[in-house]
Amino acid sequence: MSWTFLILAGLFEIGWPIGLKMAQEDSTRWLGVAIAVLFMGMSGWLLWMAQKHIPIGTAYAVWTGIGAAGTFFVGVWVYGDPTSLARYLGVALIVAGVVTLKLAH
């Protein structure tokens, strides 16, 4: 169950930067702030639950890795953020590091 909490925490970690991005527009400012605060709280609570049975270093790396990679892809797909081979390689290295932490007990 801890890994489920951790994966969900990482997915919620993607939500708060999206909320902050939404808050840049006057028409969605308060909705964006509310989404960011809600997702921050949920992400933190789920990470706390996951850390009951997953080492803190592994949990934190997976949490931030999911958040960083997920936010990168949302930025590219939804907001038209710039892409390059080097940026994709950077995300692949983040994912590889997270996988390595998981596999190296």
C-alpha positions in Angstrom: 0.0 0.0 0.0 2.9 2.3 0.7 4.0 2.3 -3.0 0.4 3.2 -4.0 0.5 6.1 -1.6 3.9 7.1 -3.0 2.8 7.0 -6.7 -0.3 9.0 -5.9 1.8 11.5 -3.9 4.0 11.9 -7.0 0.9 12.4 -9.2 -0.5 15.0 -6.8 3.0 16.6 -6.9 2.3 17.3 -10.6 -0.9 19.2 -9.8 0.4 22.1 -7.7 2.8 23.6 -10.3 -0.2 23.4 -12.8 -2.3 25.3 -10.2 0.5 27.9 -9.9 0.6 28.2 -13.8 -3.2 28.6 -13.8 -2.8 31.4 -11.2 -0.8 33.4 -13.7 -4.0 34.3 -15.6 -6.4 36.8 -14.0 -9.4 34.7 -14.9 -8.2 31.6 -13.1 -6.0 33.1 -10.4 -7.9 32.0 -7.3 -8.9 28.6 -8.8 -5.2 28.0 -9.6 -4.1 29.0 -6.1 -6.8 26.8 -4.6 -5.7 23.8 -6.8 -2.0 24.4 -5.9 -2.7 24.4 -2.1 -5.0 21.4 -2.3 -2.5 19.4 -4.4 0.4 20.4 -2.1 -1.5 19.2 0.9 -2.6 15.9 -0.7 0.9 15.3 -2.0 2.5 15.9 1.3 0.0 13.7 3.2 0.4 10.9 0.8 4.2 11.1 1.0 3.9 11.0 4.8 1.8 7.9 4.5 4.3 6.3 2.1 7.3 7.0 4.4 5.9 4.7 7.0 7.3 1.7 5.1 9.6 3.2 2.4 13.0 4.7 3.2 12.9 8.5 3.2 15.6 8.8 0.5 13.8 6.5 -1.8 10.4 8.0 -1.1 11.6 11.5 -1.7 13.5 10.7 -4.9 10.5 8.8 -6.3 8.1 11.6 -5.3 10.1 14.4 -6.8 11.0 12.3 -9.9 7.3 11.6 -10.7 6.6 15.3 -10.0 9.4 16.6 -12.1 9.0 14.3 -15.1 5.2 14.6 -15.0 5.3 18.4 -14.8 7.8 18.5 -17.7 5.4 16.4 -19.9 2.3 18.5 -18.9 4.3 21.6 -19.7 5.2 20.3 -23.2 1.8 18.8 -24.0 -0.5 21.4 -22.5 1.5 24.7 -22.3 3.7 24.3 -25.3 7.0 24.4 -23.3 10.1 24.0 -25.5 11.5 20.6 -26.1 14.9 19.3 -27.3 16.7 16.0 -27.2 18.7 17.3 -24.2 15.6 18.1 -22.2 14.1 14.6 -22.9 17.5 13.1 -22.0 17.4 15.0 -18.7 13.9 13.6 -17.9 15.1 10.1 -18.8 18.1 10.5 -16.4 15.7 11.5 -13.6 13.6 8.4 -14.3 16.7 6.2 -14.5 17.9 7.5 -11.1 14.5 6.8 -9.5 14.4 3.3 -10.9 18.0 2.7 -9.7 17.1 3.8 -6.2 14.1 1.4 -6.2 16.1 -1.6 -7.5 19.2 -1.0 -5.3 17.9 -2.1 -1.9 
